[in-house]
């Protein structure tokens, strides 16, 4: 998971609210506003990554607007810019799995720093709670979030393991391997937090 540093609400969105006075999310249906919101969040705040699984989101069609606290249970949250992210939109993806699931245990990357809660198993490609204390708040929150988003789905684990294997090849065969690994980050490869972790090993 990636930390998301929200910017100030963009002027185009403030203008839209002033002009149309939306009463619910359904009212965000004019002036191509949803695509504008997605594009702004993806480019300005998320560097074109899904903040949950860390896969690249290349186009607006690949992502959907994600209300961290679901609209159905937090009706006022639909207007809160800090409650909006863009997550991937594939059939079996983290944002789709999350749906309306939410509990205060959920790690909110706008408020919480995921690096405080998660670590990766280099052996398996799994994302795991950083805390070893299964009764700790940190462990329970991390485990809940992993389960809700299915961050250890077969596809994600295999993709992370393939990346780890590729990074291992660079580390074993190149003296200046950190430069090669940096290329993975600069090139916008999936799973940037895993790549950064690998650079620290």
C-alpha positions as CSV (number, residue, x, y, z in Angstrom):
1,X,0.0,0.0,0.0
2,X,1.1,3.5,-0.7
3,X,0.9,6.6,1.4
4,X,-1.3,9.3,-0.3
5,X,-0.6,12.9,0.4
6,X,-3.7,14.7,-0.6
7,X,-3.4,18.2,-2.1
8,X,-5.8,21.0,-1.6
9,X,-9.2,20.4,-3.3
10,X,-8.7,21.5,-6.9
11,X,-10.4,24.7,-8.1
12,X,-12.3,22.9,-10.9
13,X,-14.0,20.7,-8.2
14,X,-14.8,23.7,-6.0
15,X,-16.3,25.5,-8.9
16,X,-18.4,22.4,-9.8
17,X,-19.7,22.2,-6.3
18,X,-20.6,25.9,-6.3
19,X,-22.3,25.7,-9.7
20,X,-24.2,22.5,-9.2
21,X,-24.6,22.2,-5.4
22,X,-24.5,18.3,-5.5
23,X,-26.7,16.6,-2.9
24,X,-25.3,13.1,-3.5
25,X,-22.6,11.4,-5.6
26,X,-25.2,10.9,-8.4
27,X,-25.1,14.7,-8.9
28,X,-21.4,14.4,-10.0
29,X,-22.6,13.6,-13.5
30,X,-22.0,16.8,-15.5
31,X,-19.1,18.4,-17.3
32,X,-17.2,15.2,-17.3
33,X,-16.4,15.9,-13.7
34,X,-15.7,12.3,-12.6
35,X,-13.0,11.8,-15.2
36,X,-11.5,15.2,-14.3
37,X,-11.4,14.1,-10.6
38,X,-9.8,10.8,-11.5
39,X,-7.2,12.3,-13.8
40,X,-6.2,14.9,-11.2
41,X,-5.9,12.4,-8.3
42,X,-4.0,9.9,-10.4
43,X,-1.5,12.4,-11.8
44,X,-1.0,14.8,-8.9
45,X,-1.4,12.6,-5.8
46,X,-0.9,9.0,-6.7
47,X,1.7,9.1,-9.5
48,X,-0.6,6.8,-11.5
49,X,-0.5,3.9,-9.0
50,X,-3.4,2.2,-7.3
51,X,-2.8,3.1,-3.6
52,X,-4.0,-0.3,-2.5
53,X,-2.2,-2.9,-4.6
54,X,0.4,-0.6,-6.1
55,X,-0.3,-1.6,-9.7
56,X,0.0,1.1,-12.4
57,X,-3.3,2.7,-13.6
58,X,-2.5,3.9,-17.1
59,X,-5.8,5.5,-18.1
60,X,-9.0,6.8,-16.6
61,X,-10.8,3.6,-17.7
62,X,-8.4,1.5,-15.7
63,X,-9.4,3.1,-12.4
64,X,-12.5,4.1,-10.5
65,X,-13.2,6.7,-7.9
66,X,-12.9,5.0,-4.5
67,X,-14.5,6.5,-1.4
68,X,-12.4,5.2,1.4
69,X,-15.4,5.4,3.8
70,X,-18.2,4.1,1.6
71,X,-21.0,6.4,0.6
72,X,-23.7,4.0,1.7
73,X,-22.5,4.2,5.3
74,X,-21.0,7.6,5.5
75,X,-23.4,9.7,3.4
76,X,-21.6,13.0,4.0
77,X,-18.3,11.5,2.9
78,X,-19.1,11.7,-0.8
79,X,-18.2,15.4,-0.7
80,X,-15.0,15.0,1.4
81,X,-12.1,15.3,-1.0
82,X,-9.8,13.6,1.6
83,X,-12.1,10.5,1.4
84,X,-11.5,10.0,-2.4
85,X,-8.8,8.0,-4.0
86,X,-8.6,6.2,-7.4
87,X,-8.1,2.4,-7.3
88,X,-7.8,-0.1,-10.0
89,X,-10.9,-1.2,-11.8
90,X,-10.2,-4.7,-13.0
91,X,-12.8,-7.5,-12.3
92,X,-10.7,-9.1,-9.6
93,X,-9.0,-6.1,-8.1
94,X,-8.5,-4.6,-4.7
95,X,-11.0,-1.7,-5.1
96,X,-13.7,-4.0,-6.4
97,X,-13.1,-6.5,-3.5
98,X,-13.4,-3.7,-1.0
99,X,-16.8,-2.6,-2.2
100,X,-18.7,-1.2,0.8
101,X,-16.5,-3.0,3.3
102,X,-15.1,-0.6,5.9
103,X,-14.2,-0.6,9.6
104,X,-12.1,1.8,11.6
105,X,-9.4,-0.9,11.6
106,X,-9.0,-0.2,7.9
107,X,-5.7,1.5,7.2
108,X,-6.5,4.8,5.5
109,X,-3.4,5.9,3.5
110,X,-4.5,9.5,3.7
111,X,-4.2,9.4,7.5
112,X,-2.0,6.4,8.2
113,X,1.4,5.6,6.8
114,X,1.3,2.0,5.4
115,X,5.0,1.6,5.9
116,X,4.3,1.5,9.7
117,X,2.0,-1.5,9.2
118,X,3.2,-3.7,6.3
119,X,6.3,-5.6,5.2
120,X,7.0,-8.0,2.4
121,X,8.1,-11.6,2.4
122,X,11.0,-11.7,0.0
123,X,10.6,-15.5,-0.1
124,X,6.9,-15.6,-1.1
125,X,5.9,-12.2,-2.4
126,X,3.3,-11.8,0.3
127,X,2.5,-8.6,2.1
128,X,2.5,-9.2,5.8
129,X,1.8,-7.3,9.0
130,X,4.9,-5.6,10.3
131,X,4.0,-6.4,13.9
132,X,4.6,-9.9,15.1
133,X,2.2,-9.4,18.0
134,X,-1.1,-10.9,16.8
135,X,-3.0,-9.1,19.6
136,X,-1.6,-5.7,18.8
137,X,-3.7,-3.0,17.2
138,X,-1.1,-2.7,14.4
139,X,-1.3,-6.4,13.5
140,X,-5.1,-6.5,13.6
141,X,-5.4,-3.4,11.4
142,X,-2.9,-4.7,8.9
143,X,-4.4,-8.1,8.7
144,X,-7.9,-6.7,8.3
145,X,-6.8,-4.4,5.5
146,X,-4.9,-7.3,3.7
147,X,-8.0,-9.5,3.9
148,X,-10.5,-6.8,2.8
149,X,-8.4,-5.8,-0.3
150,X,-7.2,-9.4,-1.0
151,X,-3.7,-8.0,-1.2
152,X,-2.3,-11.6,-1.1
153,X,-4.4,-12.9,-4.0
154,X,-2.6,-15.4,-6.2
155,X,-2.2,-12.9,-9.0
156,X,-0.6,-10.2,-6.8
157,X,1.7,-12.6,-4.9
158,X,2.9,-14.1,-8.2
159,X,3.5,-10.7,-9.7
160,X,5.4,-9.5,-6.7
161,X,7.5,-12.7,-6.6
162,X,8.4,-12.3,-10.3
163,X,9.6,-8.8,-9.5
164,X,11.6,-10.0,-6.6
165,X,13.2,-12.7,-8.7
166,X,14.1,-10.1,-11.4
167,X,15.6,-7.8,-8.7
168,X,17.6,-10.7,-7.3
169,X,19.2,-11.3,-10.7
170,X,20.3,-7.7,-10.8
171,X,21.7,-7.9,-7.3
172,X,23.6,-11.1,-7.9
173,X,25.1,-10.1,-11.3
174,X,25.8,-6.4,-11.2
175,X,28.1,-4.6,-8.8
176,X,26.2,-1.3,-9.2
177,X,22.8,-3.1,-8.9
178,X,21.2,-0.2,-7.0
179,X,21.3,1.8,-10.2
180,X,19.5,-0.9,-12.1
181,X,17.0,-1.3,-9.4
182,X,16.4,2.5,-9.4
183,X,15.5,2.1,-13.0
184,X,12.5,0.0,-12.0
185,X,11.3,2.9,-9.9
186,X,12.0,5.5,-12.5
187,X,10.3,3.5,-15.2
188,X,7.1,3.3,-13.2
189,X,7.2,-0.4,-12.4
190,X,4.4,-1.9,-10.3
191,X,4.9,-2.3,-6.5
192,X,7.2,0.8,-5.8
193,X,7.2,0.2,-2.0
194,X,8.5,-3.4,-2.6
195,X,11.3,-2.0,-4.9
196,X,12.3,0.5,-2.2
197,X,12.3,-2.1,0.4
198,X,14.5,-4.3,-1.8
199,X,17.0,-1.4,-2.2
200,X,17.4,-1.2,1.6
201,X,18.2,-4.9,2.0
